[in-house]
C-alpha cells in the first residue's frame, strides 16, 4: 500500500460494517482503474450452475485480483470498490466472499442493486480503483537527461 493513502471513518457518520467512508491519496501516485469484473472463466462462460451467486462472486473477485496483478497491484492497494447485484438478498454472501479478498483497512465501497447486468445470467459485477506509488524514473533516462541539460548550460 502506498504510504500516502489514508483510510478513515469520520465520527460524525455511522460506523460502516465492512468498508471505509473516506480514502485519501496525496502526492504523486498511480491510479489504477479496473473495469467491472464478472464471474467469467477463461472461456468467457459464467462459472457455477445457473443462479450460483457464490461461484460468480468468488470468480469475479479472482478476476479482479488478476487484473490488479497485471498492473502490479494487489487487493491491499484497492481504495474503492463498487458492487452491482441483481438481488440484494445475496448481500450476506457478497460480504463473506469480499471479506476473504479485501483486507484491513477495508476500502470505500458502494453496493447497488440493479435489474440486470449486461451479460445474460450474470448475478454480480465488481469494479475497483487502486492506488500505487509513482514508478521511479529509470536511471539511464535520468542520466541521459542530466547530461543534456548540463551541455546546454551557459557560463555566467
N, CA and C atoms as an extended XYZ file, in Angstrom:
468
Properties=species:S:1:pos:R:3:atomname:S:1:resname:S:1:resid:I:1 pbc="F F F"
N         0.843       -1.173        0.000 N   UNK     1
C         0.000        0.000        0.000 CA  UNK     1
C         0.884        1.229        0.000 C   UNK     1
N         0.508        2.221       -0.758 N   UNK     2
C         1.242        3.480       -0.790 CA  UNK     2
C         1.162        4.154        0.580 C   UNK     2
N         2.277        4.723        1.017 N   UNK     3
C         2.341        5.353        2.335 CA  UNK     3
C         1.476        6.608        2.418 C   UNK     3
N         1.141        7.189        1.293 N   UNK     4
C         0.371        8.423        1.302 CA  UNK     4
C        -1.121        8.195        1.031 C   UNK     4
N        -1.611        7.042        1.444 N   UNK     5
C        -3.032        6.729        1.361 CA  UNK     5
C        -3.549        6.557        2.782 C   UNK     5
N        -4.661        7.246        3.081 N   UNK     6
C        -5.222        7.204        4.435 CA  UNK     6
C        -6.685        6.773        4.366 C   UNK     6
N        -7.043        5.764        5.167 N   UNK     7
C        -8.404        5.278        5.289 CA  UNK     7
C        -8.975        5.826        6.584 C   UNK     7
N       -10.210        6.318        6.540 N   UNK     8
C       -10.794        6.843        7.778 CA  UNK     8
C       -12.310        6.761        7.751 C   UNK     8
N       -12.860        6.848        8.937 N   UNK     9
C       -14.298        6.883        9.126 CA  UNK     9
C       -14.610        8.035       10.075 C   UNK     9
N       -15.177        9.128        9.549 N   UNK    10
C       -15.490       10.263       10.417 CA  UNK    10
C       -16.420        9.853       11.553 C   UNK    10
N       -16.166       10.366       12.727 N   UNK    11
C       -17.020       10.056       13.879 CA  UNK    11
C       -18.397       10.683       13.730 C   UNK    11
N       -18.555       11.569       12.760 N   UNK    12
C       -19.835       12.248       12.518 CA  UNK    12
C       -20.742       11.471       11.572 C   UNK    12
N       -20.268       10.305       11.071 N   UNK    13
C       -21.060        9.437       10.189 CA  UNK    13
C       -21.105        8.053       10.830 C   UNK    13
N       -22.193        7.313       10.593 N   UNK    14
C       -22.319        5.964       11.168 CA  UNK    14
C       -21.097        5.116       10.858 C   UNK    14
N       -20.766        4.197       11.752 N   UNK    15
C       -19.626        3.293       11.549 CA  UNK    15
C       -20.024        2.224       10.534 C   UNK    15
N       -19.276        2.118        9.426 N   UNK    16
C       -19.621        1.131        8.407 CA  UNK    16
C       -19.230       -0.283        8.840 C   UNK    16
N       -19.970       -1.307        8.371 N   UNK    17
C       -19.675       -2.679        8.792 CA  UNK    17
C       -18.431       -3.285        8.153 C   UNK    17
N       -18.130       -2.948        6.882 N   UNK    18
C       -17.003       -3.611        6.233 CA  UNK    18
C       -16.394       -2.767        5.112 C   UNK    18
N       -16.399       -1.460        5.281 N   UNK    19
C       -15.772       -0.569        4.308 CA  UNK    19
C       -15.390        0.729        4.991 C   UNK    19
N       -14.601        1.550        4.316 N   UNK    20
C       -14.209        2.863        4.829 CA  UNK    20
C       -15.026        3.929        4.107 C   UNK    20
N       -15.465        4.956        4.853 N   UNK    21
C       -16.193        6.050        4.226 CA  UNK    21
C       -15.273        6.922        3.374 C   UNK    21
N       -14.041        7.134        3.827 N   UNK    22
C       -13.136        8.073        3.166 CA  UNK    22
C       -11.785        7.417        2.907 C   UNK    22
N       -11.297        7.563        1.692 N   UNK    23
C        -9.946        7.150        1.349 CA  UNK    23
C        -9.291        8.351        0.670 C   UNK    23
N        -8.168        8.785        1.210 N   UNK    24
C        -7.469        9.961        0.709 CA  UNK    24
C        -6.100        9.558        0.180 C   UNK    24
N        -5.801        9.961       -1.040 N   UNK    25
C        -4.484        9.705       -1.638 CA  UNK    25
C        -3.856       11.053       -1.983 C   UNK    25
N        -2.648       11.277       -1.501 N   UNK    26
C        -1.966       12.538       -1.773 CA  UNK    26
C        -0.617       12.265       -2.425 C   UNK    26
N        -0.132       13.248       -3.139 N   UNK    27
C         1.198       13.124       -3.725 CA  UNK    27
C         1.196       12.413       -5.055 C   UNK    27
N         2.387       12.167       -5.557 N   UNK    28
C         2.490       11.503       -6.865 CA  UNK    28
C         2.184       10.010       -6.739 C   UNK    28
N         1.080        9.598       -7.271 N   UNK    29
C         0.663        8.198       -7.229 CA  UNK    29
C         0.278        7.728       -8.615 C   UNK    29
N         0.084        6.426       -8.717 N   UNK    30
C        -0.504        5.820       -9.899 CA  UNK    30
C        -1.903        5.378       -9.518 C   UNK    30
N        -2.899        5.852      -10.224 N   UNK    31
C        -4.271        5.407      -10.013 CA  UNK    31
C        -4.560        4.303      -11.017 C   UNK    31
N        -5.071        3.190      -10.526 N   UNK    32
C        -5.393        2.043      -11.368 CA  UNK    32
C        -6.909        1.857      -11.332 C   UNK    32
N        -7.550        1.955      -12.479 N   UNK    33
C        -8.993        1.772      -12.580 CA  UNK    33
C        -9.252        0.417      -13.222 C   UNK    33
N        -9.967       -0.442      -12.508 N   UNK    34
C       -10.267       -1.779      -13.012 CA  UNK    34
C       -11.729       -1.816      -13.453 C   UNK    34
N       -11.947       -2.192      -14.690 N   UNK    35
C       -13.300       -2.301      -15.230 CA  UNK    35
C       -14.078       -3.376      -14.492 C   UNK    35
N       -15.389       -3.334      -14.624 N   UNK    36
C       -16.245       -4.313      -13.974 CA  UNK    36
C       -15.862       -5.740      -14.326 C   UNK    36
N       -15.748       -6.560      -13.285 N   UNK    37
C       -15.384       -7.967      -13.451 CA  UNK    37
C       -16.585       -8.843      -13.104 C   UNK    37
N       -16.869       -9.773      -13.975 N   UNK    38
C       -17.963      -10.731      -13.779 CA  UNK    38
C       -17.393      -12.075      -13.366 C   UNK    38
N       -18.270      -12.996      -13.064 N   UNK    39
C       -17.866      -14.357      -12.715 CA  UNK    39
C       -17.653      -15.209      -13.942 C   UNK    39
N       -16.743      -14.788      -14.823 N   UNK    40
C       -16.475      -15.499      -16.078 CA  UNK    40
C       -15.158      -16.257      -16.003 C   UNK    40
N       -15.129      -17.435      -16.625 N   UNK    41
C       -13.878      -18.183      -16.711 CA  UNK    41
C       -13.124      -17.766      -17.974 C   UNK    41
N       -11.977      -18.377      -18.225 N   UNK    42
C       -11.168      -18.020      -19.389 CA  UNK    42
C       -11.869      -18.274      -20.718 C   UNK    42
N       -12.864      -19.155      -20.720 N   UNK    43
C       -13.621      -19.441      -21.938 CA  UNK    43
C       -14.825      -18.514      -22.089 C   UNK    43
N       -14.861      -17.445      -21.263 N   UNK    44
C       -15.926      -16.433      -21.323 CA  UNK    44
C       -17.302      -17.009      -20.961 C   UNK    44
N       -17.295      -18.000      -20.051 N   UNK    45
C       -18.547      -18.604      -19.586 CA  UNK    45
C       -18.747      -18.281      -18.112 C   UNK    45
N       -19.979      -18.037      -17.710 N   UNK    46
C       -20.278      -17.842      -16.293 CA  UNK    46
C       -19.969      -19.122      -15.537 C   UNK    46
N       -19.346      -18.995      -14.379 N   UNK    47
C       -18.980      -20.165      -13.580 CA  UNK    47
C       -20.173      -20.633      -12.748 C   UNK    47
N       -20.098      -21.883      -12.299 N   UNK    48
C       -21.138      -22.448      -11.440 CA  UNK    48
C       -22.398      -22.786      -12.209 C   UNK    48
N       -23.324      -23.340      -11.457 N   UNK    49
C       -24.630      -23.662      -12.039 CA  UNK    49
C       -25.414      -22.359      -12.216 C   UNK    49
N       -26.406      -22.336      -13.097 N   UNK    50
C       -27.218      -21.125      -13.240 CA  UNK    50
C       -27.772      -20.691      -11.876 C   UNK    50
N       -27.614      -19.405      -11.571 N   UNK    51
C       -28.103      -18.873      -10.299 CA  UNK    51
C       -27.149      -19.042       -9.130 C   UNK    51
N       -25.943      -19.579       -9.345 N   UNK    52
C       -24.981      -19.812       -8.257 CA  UNK    52
C       -24.219      -18.508       -7.964 C   UNK    52
N       -24.792      -17.688       -7.089 N   UNK    53
C       -24.205      -16.388       -6.767 CA  UNK    53
C       -22.817      -16.531       -6.159 C   UNK    53
N       -22.663      -17.444       -5.216 N   UNK    54
C       -21.366      -17.623       -4.540 CA  UNK    54
C       -20.248      -17.925       -5.549 C   UNK    54
N       -20.510      -18.797       -6.505 N   UNK    55
C       -19.497      -19.133       -7.510 CA  UNK    55
C       -19.161      -17.905       -8.350 C   UNK    55
N       -20.177      -17.144       -8.752 N   UNK    56
C       -19.932      -15.968       -9.586 CA  UNK    56
C       -19.184      -14.867       -8.836 C   UNK    56
N       -19.565      -14.593       -7.597 N   UNK    57
C       -18.896      -13.520       -6.852 CA  UNK    57
C       -17.450      -13.914       -6.553 C   UNK    57
N       -17.214      -15.180       -6.245 N   UNK    58
C       -15.844      -15.642       -5.986 CA  UNK    58
C       -14.993      -15.487       -7.239 C   UNK    58
N       -15.512      -15.908       -8.394 N   UNK    59
C       -14.768      -15.783       -9.652 CA  UNK    59
C       -14.545      -14.317      -10.011 C   UNK    59
N       -15.536      -13.477       -9.776 N   UNK    60
C       -15.384      -12.051      -10.087 CA  UNK    60
C       -14.235      -11.451       -9.272 C   UNK    60
N       -14.137      -11.799       -7.986 N   UNK    61
C       -13.034      -11.282       -7.171 CA  UNK    61
C       -11.695      -11.905       -7.584 C   UNK    61
N       -11.701      -13.161       -8.011 N   UNK    62
C       -10.464      -13.755       -8.532 CA  UNK    62
C       -10.029      -13.020       -9.799 C   UNK    62
N       -10.975      -12.694      -10.673 N   UNK    63
C       -10.665      -11.948      -11.889 CA  UNK    63
C       -10.159      -10.542      -11.540 C   UNK    63
N       -10.761       -9.928      -10.538 N   UNK    64
C       -10.299       -8.617      -10.075 CA  UNK    64
C        -8.849       -8.707       -9.628 C   UNK    64
N        -8.503       -9.751       -8.889 N   UNK    65
C        -7.127       -9.949       -8.445 CA  UNK    65
C        -6.167      -10.099       -9.605 C   UNK    65
N        -6.581      -10.800      -10.646 N   UNK    66
C        -5.736      -10.973      -11.830 CA  UNK    66
C        -5.536       -9.646      -12.561 C   UNK    66
N        -6.602       -8.855      -12.654 N   UNK    67
C        -6.491       -7.542      -13.300 CA  UNK    67
C        -5.568       -6.627      -12.503 C   UNK    67
N        -5.689       -6.653      -11.180 N   UNK    68
C        -4.802       -5.853      -10.323 CA  UNK    68
C        -3.348       -6.272      -10.511 C   UNK    68
N        -3.099       -7.583      -10.512 N   UNK    69
C        -1.737       -8.100      -10.663 CA  UNK    69
C        -1.128       -7.649      -11.984 C   UNK    69
N        -1.929       -7.580      -13.010 N   UNK    70
C        -1.452       -7.134      -14.319 CA  UNK    70
C        -0.866       -5.722      -14.237 C   UNK    70
N        -1.411       -4.894      -13.348 N   UNK    71
C        -0.926       -3.514      -13.168 CA  UNK    71
C         0.125       -3.423      -12.068 C   UNK    71
N         0.509       -4.573      -11.491 N   UNK    72
C         1.489       -4.560      -10.408 CA  UNK    72
C         0.880       -4.240       -9.065 C   UNK    72
N        -0.420       -4.412       -8.934 N   UNK    73
C        -1.143       -4.096       -7.698 CA  UNK    73
C        -1.729       -5.367       -7.097 C   UNK    73
N        -2.284       -5.231       -5.918 N   UNK    74
C        -2.958       -6.324       -5.239 CA  UNK    74
C        -4.182       -5.799       -4.512 C   UNK    74
N        -4.893       -6.684       -3.859 N   UNK    75
C        -6.103       -6.279       -3.147 CA  UNK    75
C        -5.816       -5.219       -2.091 C   UNK    75
N        -4.630       -5.252       -1.498 N   UNK    76
C        -4.280       -4.282       -0.453 CA  UNK    76
C        -4.182       -2.865       -1.004 C   UNK    76
N        -4.074       -2.717       -2.324 N   UNK    77
C        -3.940       -1.405       -2.949 CA  UNK    77
C        -5.279       -0.787       -3.349 C   UNK    77
N        -6.360       -1.539       -3.203 N   UNK    78
C        -7.690       -1.039       -3.575 CA  UNK    78
C        -8.128        0.022       -2.570 C   UNK    78
N        -8.613        1.150       -3.114 N   UNK    79
C        -9.157        2.211       -2.253 CA  UNK    79
C       -10.667        2.361       -2.421 C   UNK    79
N       -11.231        1.825       -3.518 N   UNK    80
C       -12.672        1.952       -3.758 CA  UNK    80
C       -13.165        0.778       -4.577 C   UNK    80
N       -14.261        0.176       -4.139 N   UNK    81
C       -14.935       -0.859       -4.928 CA  UNK    81
C       -16.393       -0.467       -5.104 C   UNK    81
N       -16.942       -0.860       -6.249 N   UNK    82
C       -18.373       -0.715       -6.487 CA  UNK    82
C       -18.894       -2.089       -6.851 C   UNK    82
N       -19.915       -2.522       -6.121 N   UNK    83
C       -20.509       -3.851       -6.298 CA  UNK    83
C       -21.902       -3.695       -6.893 C   UNK    83
N       -22.212       -4.507       -7.888 N   UNK    84
C       -23.530       -4.496       -8.518 CA  UNK    84
C       -24.142       -5.883       -8.357 C   UNK    84
N       -25.305       -5.945       -7.738 N   UNK    85
C       -26.009       -7.213       -7.521 CA  UNK    85
C       -27.380       -7.152       -8.178 C   UNK    85
N       -27.843       -8.266       -8.725 N   UNK    86
C       -29.191       -8.297       -9.280 CA  UNK    86
C       -30.210       -8.665       -8.201 C   UNK    86
N       -29.738       -9.098       -7.040 N   UNK    87
C       -30.643       -9.451       -5.945 CA  UNK    87
C       -29.955       -9.115       -4.619 C   UNK    87
N       -30.471       -8.125       -3.920 N   UNK    88
C       -29.859       -7.684       -2.666 CA  UNK    88
C       -29.937       -8.760       -1.579 C   UNK    88
N       -30.733       -9.793       -1.772 N   UNK    89
C       -30.779      -10.901       -0.817 CA  UNK    89
C       -29.428      -11.609       -0.728 C   UNK    89
N       -28.574      -11.430       -1.747 N   UNK    90
C       -27.249      -12.052       -1.767 CA  UNK    90
C       -26.192      -11.245       -1.007 C   UNK    90
N       -26.577      -10.132       -0.416 N   UNK    91
C       -25.610       -9.267        0.261 CA  UNK    91
C       -24.787       -9.992        1.326 C   UNK    91
N       -25.369      -10.850        2.173 N   UNK    92
C       -24.531      -11.564        3.151 CA  UNK    92
C       -23.447      -12.429        2.501 C   UNK    92
N       -23.756      -13.068        1.379 N   UNK    93
C       -22.753      -13.870        0.676 CA  UNK    93
C       -21.674      -12.958        0.111 C   UNK    93
N       -22.079      -11.832       -0.481 N   UNK    94
C       -21.101      -10.875       -1.001 CA  UNK    94
C       -20.150      -10.440        0.107 C   UNK    94
N       -20.680      -10.062        1.257 N   UNK    95
C       -19.830       -9.604        2.364 CA  UNK    95
C       -18.853      -10.686        2.810 C   UNK    95
N       -19.334      -11.918        2.871 N   UNK    96
C       -18.467      -13.028        3.284 CA  UNK    96
C       -17.322      -13.235        2.287 C   UNK    96
N       -17.659      -13.341        1.011 N   UNK    97
C       -16.643      -13.591       -0.016 CA  UNK    97
C       -15.711      -12.385       -0.149 C   UNK    97
N       -16.272      -11.198       -0.196 N   UNK    98
C       -15.457       -9.984       -0.309 CA  UNK    98
C       -14.475       -9.886        0.848 C   UNK    98
N       -14.908      -10.264        2.043 N   UNK    99
C       -14.042      -10.227        3.221 CA  UNK    99
C       -12.829      -11.133        3.105 C   UNK    99
N       -12.963      -12.221        2.351 N   UNK   100
C       -11.817      -13.119        2.147 CA  UNK   100
C       -10.763      -12.496        1.227 C   UNK   100
N       -11.182      -11.597        0.365 N   UNK   101
C       -10.262      -10.988       -0.595 CA  UNK   101
C        -9.725       -9.631       -0.123 C   UNK   101
N       -10.584       -8.820        0.431 N   UNK   102
C       -10.186       -7.469        0.833 CA  UNK   102
C        -9.791       -7.471        2.297 C   UNK   102
N        -8.634       -6.934        2.597 N   UNK   103
C        -8.129       -6.912        3.960 CA  UNK   103
C        -8.495       -5.643        4.695 C   UNK   103
N        -7.734       -5.375        5.723 N   UNK   104
C        -7.930       -4.172        6.526 CA  UNK   104
C        -6.817       -3.195        6.205 C   UNK   104
N        -7.088       -1.937        6.172 N   UNK   105
C        -8.414       -1.352        6.337 CA  UNK   105
C        -9.243       -1.587        5.075 C   UNK   105
N       -10.538       -1.771        5.254 N   UNK   106
C       -11.370       -2.030        4.078 CA  UNK   106
C       -11.496       -0.770        3.227 C   UNK   106
N       -11.576       -0.935        1.911 N   UNK   107
C       -11.698        0.227        1.027 CA  UNK   107
C       -13.085        0.861        1.112 C   UNK   107
N       -13.192        2.059        0.575 N   UNK   108
C       -14.506        2.677        0.409 CA  UNK   108
C       -15.310        1.758       -0.513 C   UNK   108
N       -16.615        1.685       -0.286 N   UNK   109
C       -17.410        0.715       -1.031 CA  UNK   109
C       -18.817        1.235       -1.282 C   UNK   109
N       -19.332        0.911       -2.461 N   UNK   110
C       -20.719        1.189       -2.797 CA  UNK   110
C       -21.310       -0.098       -3.343 C   UNK   110
N       -22.499       -0.449       -2.882 N   UNK   111
C       -23.193       -1.637       -3.369 CA  UNK   111
C       -24.547       -1.207       -3.896 C   UNK   111
N       -24.849       -1.630       -5.120 N   UNK   112
C       -26.066       -1.203       -5.795 CA  UNK   112
C       -26.822       -2.430       -6.299 C   UNK   112
N       -28.125       -2.441       -6.074 N   UNK   113
C       -28.976       -3.478       -6.655 CA  UNK   113
C       -29.490       -2.945       -7.987 C   UNK   113
N       -29.362       -3.772       -9.020 N   UNK   114
C       -29.794       -3.369      -10.353 CA  UNK   114
C       -30.691       -4.457      -10.946 C   UNK   114
N       -31.438       -4.118      -11.972 N   UNK   115
C       -32.370       -5.102      -12.541 CA  UNK   115
C       -31.655       -6.202      -13.312 C   UNK   115
N       -30.578       -5.867      -13.997 N   UNK   116
C       -29.789       -6.885      -14.688 CA  UNK   116
C       -28.447       -6.307      -15.103 C   UNK   116
N       -27.528       -7.201      -15.409 N   UNK   117
C       -26.204       -6.827      -15.899 CA  UNK   117
C       -26.165       -7.029      -17.407 C   UNK   117
N       -25.114       -6.547      -18.044 N   UNK   118
C       -25.005       -6.622      -19.497 CA  UNK   118
C       -24.902       -8.062      -20.006 C   UNK   118
N       -24.448       -8.969      -19.164 N   UNK   119
C       -24.290      -10.377      -19.547 CA  UNK   119
C       -25.492      -11.176      -19.037 C   UNK   119
N       -26.190      -11.826      -19.921 N   UNK   120
C       -27.346      -12.650      -19.549 CA  UNK   120
C       -26.930      -13.695      -18.521 C   UNK   120
N       -27.627      -13.773      -17.400 N   UNK   121
C       -27.345      -14.759      -16.362 CA  UNK   121
C       -26.344      -14.293      -15.313 C   UNK   121
N       -25.682      -13.163      -15.551 N   UNK   122
C       -24.727      -12.637      -14.569 CA  UNK   122
C       -25.490      -12.091      -13.360 C   UNK   122
N       -24.994      -12.410      -12.171 N   UNK   123
C       -25.649      -12.007      -10.934 CA  UNK   123
C       -24.874      -10.948      -10.169 C   UNK   123
N       -23.598      -10.738      -10.544 N   UNK   124
C       -22.720       -9.846       -9.784 CA  UNK   124
C       -21.634       -9.274      -10.680 C   UNK   124
N       -21.262       -8.031      -10.404 N   UNK   125
C       -20.130       -7.381      -11.067 CA  UNK   125
C       -19.441       -6.486      -10.050 C   UNK   125
N       -18.116       -6.413      -10.120 N   UNK   126
C       -17.346       -5.567       -9.212 CA  UNK   126
C       -16.340       -4.763      -10.026 C   UNK   126
N       -16.207       -3.470       -9.699 N   UNK   127
C       -15.167       -2.638      -10.289 CA  UNK   127
C       -14.383       -2.006       -9.152 C   UNK   127
N       -13.148       -1.586       -9.439 N   UNK   128
C       -12.291       -1.090       -8.364 CA  UNK   128
C       -11.352        0.002       -8.841 C   UNK   128
N       -10.900        0.771       -7.870 N   UNK   129
C        -9.844        1.760       -8.069 CA  UNK   129
C        -8.753        1.431       -7.061 C   UNK   129
N        -7.514        1.370       -7.535 N   UNK   130
C        -6.369        1.096       -6.668 CA  UNK   130
C        -5.379        2.248       -6.793 C   UNK   130
N        -4.568        2.427       -5.758 N   UNK   131
C        -3.541        3.463       -5.755 CA  UNK   131
C        -2.202        2.812       -5.463 C   UNK   131
N        -1.226        3.122       -6.313 N   UNK   132
C         0.141        2.638       -6.133 CA  UNK   132
C         1.082        3.837       -6.098 C   UNK   132
N         2.231        3.687       -5.451 N   UNK   133
C         3.226        4.773       -5.504 CA  UNK   133
C         3.650        5.004       -6.947 C   UNK   133
N         4.080        6.222       -7.247 N   UNK   134
C         4.574        6.534       -8.587 CA  UNK   134
C         5.768        5.662       -8.902 C   UNK   134
N         5.907        5.282      -10.165 N   UNK   135
C         7.064        4.490      -10.579 CA  UNK   135
C         8.290        5.387      -10.591 C   UNK   135
N         9.407        4.846      -10.147 N   UNK   136
C        10.663        5.592      -10.165 CA  UNK   136
C        11.142        5.735      -11.607 C   UNK   136
N        11.753        6.872      -11.905 N   UNK   137
C        12.302        7.084      -13.240 CA  UNK   137
C        13.469        6.136      -13.454 C   UNK   137
N        13.638        5.673      -14.662 N   UNK   138
C        14.747        4.763      -14.962 CA  UNK   138
C        16.056        5.523      -14.878 C   UNK   138
N        17.060        4.888      -14.307 N   UNK   139
C        18.356        5.523      -14.087 CA  UNK   139
C        18.982        5.981      -15.406 C   UNK   139
N        18.907        5.170      -16.447 N   UNK   140
C        19.532        5.546      -17.708 CA  UNK   140
C        18.869        6.773      -18.313 C   UNK   140
N        17.562        6.856      -18.172 N   UNK   141
C        16.839        8.009      -18.691 CA  UNK   141
C        17.218        9.265      -17.917 C   UNK   141
N        17.325        9.139      -16.615 N   UNK   142
C        17.695       10.278      -15.774 CA  UNK   142
C        19.107       10.742      -16.097 C   UNK   142
N        20.020        9.791      -16.314 N   UNK   143
C        21.404       10.152      -16.630 CA  UNK   143
C        21.477       10.884      -17.964 C   UNK   143
N        20.760       10.356      -18.971 N   UNK   144
C        20.842       10.986      -20.285 CA  UNK   144
C        20.217       12.376      -20.270 C   UNK   144
N        19.129       12.550      -19.530 N   UNK   145
C        18.524       13.878      -19.464 CA  UNK   145
C        19.401       14.824      -18.663 C   UNK   145
N        20.135       14.306      -17.685 N   UNK   146
C        21.034       15.133      -16.898 CA  UNK   146
C        22.202       15.618      -17.745 C   UNK   146
N        22.740       14.772      -18.603 N   UNK   147
C        23.856       15.156      -19.474 CA  UNK   147
C        23.406       16.204      -20.471 C   UNK   147
N        22.220       16.053      -20.994 N   UNK   148
C        21.733       17.005      -21.990 CA  UNK   148
C        21.558       18.382      -21.368 C   UNK   148
N        21.053       18.419      -20.151 N   UNK   149
C        20.838       19.725      -19.530 CA  UNK   149
C        22.158       20.367      -19.154 C   UNK   149
N        23.171       19.569      -18.775 N   UNK   150
C        24.483       20.128      -18.432 CA  UNK   150
C        25.121       20.744      -19.670 C   UNK   150
N        24.976       20.104      -20.802 N   UNK   151
C        25.591       20.581      -22.026 CA  UNK   151
C        24.992       21.893      -22.512 C   UNK   151
N        23.778       22.180      -22.116 N   UNK   152
C        23.112       23.393      -22.562 CA  UNK   152
C        23.296       24.564      -21.608 C   UNK   152
N        23.969       24.362      -20.480 N   UNK   153
C        24.152       25.450      -19.507 CA  UNK   153
C        25.110       26.489      -20.046 C   UNK   153
N        24.836       27.708      -19.756 N   UNK   154
C        25.728       28.799      -20.127 CA  UNK   154
C        26.565       29.187      -18.937 C   UNK   154
N        27.786       29.558      -19.199 N   UNK   155
C        28.643       30.036      -18.120 CA  UNK   155
C        28.247       31.447      -17.758 C   UNK   155
N        28.290       31.716      -16.460 N   UNK   156
C        27.960       33.076      -16.005 CA  UNK   156
C        29.154       33.791      -15.526 C   UNK   156
